[in-house]
């Protein structure tokens, strides 16, 4: 058992050292450059990341920029100045094709050829191996000039693995092995359990929405639609006018609510209709017969004129465009 642990730890630390070397090979050091930015190709997108800031741009099926208008935005995100552009043109683009779009497409193509499909642009780390130019003829590698730090990192990984393996081996002889509660469960079983839980949450949410809708529309039918039909049949203008205004207020409220564009008074309207409101009348500005015409919004003046002409009231239990209209 202890030998297996040592082997695993040694491999892990050695791979860590290898990964670090691959990252170094992906680095492109630029003169007079004060940034460290990663250019990466992933899932048909060009991603530009500097610290926590991440910008994404669409690529076509040939992994070139889909929208040429993105060229300026990408160069701004990369913070390339003329000196850096000149340096990059000489490395990545043929002499007769020095355009910004051609340069970006060449960088994208080069990134796909590197480990992790990325290039890291940096102004630091001159001792780090710099990526070879795309158009430089291949030459035979001189093994005597290989970076000795790579082998030192592997040796350090091996030694660290040995020490950690010895330490954990001693701990295992003293401490009982914890029982894995997921033992016997396959990845498919774990995924199935997670999916069932998510579906249960969705079902609960949908049921709550259905219950709310049933209660709201039933109350709307009894409180607005039936009285409005009766008033229309009786040609009762005094009753029709406030019911039409209430119907308008609730139709706009439920429409915005379902489209997730609700305003603060929409939910108040719906709750008032169902008799479960948590809002107070004082939460909304009031308009009554003493309100100055200058304080009445233009969008409400016509409605108020209709109510006055019909000598009607009855919209007190609704919020009309964010206002309480009372006792005109």
Secondary structure as UniProt FT lines:
FT   HELIX           2..25
FT   STRAND          27..29
FT   TURN            31..32
FT   STRAND          36..42
FT   TURN            43..44
FT   STRAND          45..50
FT   TURN            51..52
FT   STRAND          53..59
FT   TURN            61..62
FT   TURN            68..69
FT   HELIX           70..78
FT   HELIX           82..92
FT   HELIX           95..97
FT   HELIX           100..113
FT   HELIX           115..117
FT   STRAND          118..122
FT   TURN            126..127
FT   TURN            134..135
FT   HELIX           143..145
FT   HELIX           148..174
FT   TURN            181..184
FT   HELIX           187..220
FT   HELIX           221..225
FT   HELIX           226..234
FT   HELIX           237..258
FT   TURN            259..260
FT   HELIX           264..274
FT   HELIX           281..283
FT   STRAND          285..287
FT   TURN            289..290
FT   HELIX           293..295
FT   HELIX           298..309
FT   TURN            310..311
FT   TURN            316..317
FT   TURN            321..322
FT   STRAND          323..325
//
